[in-house]
Amino acid sequence: GSEPPSSSEIIAAADAAAAPAARRLLATLSVGSRDVVENTQTSALVTGLTFADAADLYFAARDVDGYTQSFSTKLSSTTVESVPPPQTTITTTAVQPTNFRPIPVRVSFDRPVQDFTCNATYCALAVTNGEVLNRDLAVEDAYWDMEFIVQIVPDADGPVTVSLPVGAVKDKFDG
């Protein structure tokens, strides 16, 4: 078969016959919870699953009276859709021009990422006219890996640019 895309979303149609009166189904996964975006009396559409999650799903069904019932199911079908890579925003609180030394730089992602590294031996950021101070990475949101702070020391007067090369990080859950 063909290789799956490196960044993807699986839309899973799961048999929901065990809970035909459910007004809301929640898929509980090892990576967190994903809401079922569409459900009928015979199927439920779950988005945001990774390839590793595609074998078995465990559901909690909440009926119209508010009672919760748990059940598990095998997927009856899956469709893989391409998902764009995480979007990056790089900002600073320093007013331009600045004499701040070091310059605090916040690197934010629109969803959790993996492989964003900035340490004593390697930094994923590309910096011109400056360098990362001690290459110490402050993680602002350690659980979700979405916010990072680095300190940049300018090499000389003039613009300092900070960027993240394409492919430097991956989506934490979809690879």
C-alpha positions in Angstrom: 0.0 0.0 0.0 0.9 3.6 -0.2 2.5 5.5 2.7 0.1 7.7 4.7 0.7 11.5 4.6 3.1 12.7 7.3 0.5 15.1 8.6 -3.1 13.8 8.5 -6.4 13.6 10.1 -8.4 10.4 10.2 -12.2 10.7 10.0 -13.6 7.5 11.6 -17.1 6.2 11.2 -17.7 4.1 14.3 -20.7 1.9 14.9 -22.8 3.6 17.5 -25.7 1.1 17.6 -25.0 0.4 21.3 -26.3 3.9 22.1 -29.1 4.7 19.7 -30.6 7.3 22.0 -27.4 9.2 22.5 -27.5 12.9 21.9 -23.8 13.2 22.3 -20.9 10.7 22.0 -17.4 11.4 23.3 -14.5 9.3 21.9 -11.9 8.9 24.7 -8.4 8.3 23.3 -5.0 7.9 24.8 -4.1 11.4 23.5 -7.1 13.1 25.0 -10.7 13.5 23.9 -12.2 14.2 20.5 -15.7 15.2 20.1 -17.9 13.3 17.7 -18.8 15.9 15.1 -21.7 14.1 13.6 -23.7 11.2 14.8 -26.8 9.3 13.8 -28.5 6.2 15.4 -26.1 3.9 13.5 -22.8 5.8 13.2 -20.6 8.5 14.6 -18.1 10.7 12.8 -14.9 11.3 14.9 -12.2 13.7 13.7 -8.7 14.4 14.9 -7.5 10.8 15.4 -4.0 9.7 14.7 -3.1 6.5 12.9 -2.2 5.0 16.2 -5.7 5.6 17.4 -7.4 3.9 14.5 -7.8 0.4 15.9 -10.3 0.6 18.8 -12.3 3.5 20.2 -13.9 3.7 23.6 -17.0 5.8 23.8 -19.1 7.4 26.5 -22.6 8.0 25.4 -24.7 10.6 27.1 -28.5 10.0 26.6 -31.2 12.5 26.5 -31.8 12.2 30.2 -28.1 13.0 31.0 -27.1 9.4 31.9 -23.7 8.2 30.7 -23.0 4.7 29.3 -19.6 3.4 28.2 -19.0 1.0 25.3 -16.2 0.2 22.9 -16.3 -0.4 19.1 -14.1 -1.3 16.2 -14.0 1.2 13.4 -16.2 0.4 10.4 -14.3 2.7 8.0 -11.7 5.4 8.0 -10.8 8.2 5.6 -7.5 10.0 5.6 -7.5 13.7 4.9 -4.5 15.8 4.5 -4.0 18.4 7.3 -1.7 21.4 6.8 1.4 21.6 9.0 1.2 23.6 12.3 1.1 27.4 11.8 3.8 29.3 13.6 3.7 32.9 15.0 6.9 34.5 16.2 6.6 37.7 18.3 8.5 39.8 20.7 7.5 42.3 23.4 10.5 44.5 22.5 9.6 47.7 20.7 11.4 48.3 17.4 14.1 49.5 17.3 15.3 48.1 20.6 18.4 48.0 22.8 17.1 45.0 24.7 19.8 42.4 25.3 18.6 39.7 25.2 15.5 40.1 23.1 12.6 37.9 24.4 11.0 36.0 21.5 7.8 34.0 21.8 7.3 31.1 19.4 3.6 30.0 19.3 1.9 27.2 17.4 -1.8 26.8 16.5 -1.7 23.3 17.9 0.6 21.1 20.0 3.9 20.2 18.3 6.7 17.7 18.7 10.4 18.1 17.8 10.7 21.8 18.6 14.2 21.9 20.1 16.4 24.6 21.3 19.2 23.5 23.6 23.0 23.7 24.1 23.7 21.7 20.9 20.9 22.6 18.5 18.1 25.1 17.9 15.4 24.7 15.3 15.1 28.4 14.9 17.0 30.2 12.1 18.4 33.5 13.4 20.2 36.2 11.4 22.2 38.9 13.1 21.9 37.3 16.4 22.0 34.0 18.3 20.0 32.2 20.9 21.3 33.0 24.4 22.5 29.7 26.1 20.1 28.0 23.8 17.8 27.6 26.8 14.2 27.1 25.8 11.5 28.2 28.2 8.3 26.2 27.6 5.3 28.3 28.4 2.8 25.6 27.9 4.6 22.3 28.6 1.7 20.0 28.4 0.4 21.1 25.0 3.8 22.2 23.6 2.3 25.3 21.9 4.2 28.2 23.5 7.9 28.6 23.8 10.2 31.6 24.9 13.8 32.0 23.7 16.2 34.8 24.4 18.0 36.3 21.3 21.3 38.3 21.6 21.9 40.6 18.6 25.3 40.3 17.0 25.4 43.9 15.8 23.2 46.9 15.1 20.5 46.3 12.5 17.6 44.0 12.0 17.5 40.6 13.8 15.3 38.0 12.1 14.0 34.8 13.6 12.2 32.2 11.6 11.3 28.5 11.8 12.3 26.5 8.7 9.6 24.4 7.0 9.4 20.9 8.4 11.3 21.8 11.6 8.3 20.7 13.8 5.6 18.1 13.5 2.0 18.0 14.8 2.2 16.3 18.2 -0.7 14.0 17.6 -0.8 13.5 13.8 2.9 13.5 13.1 
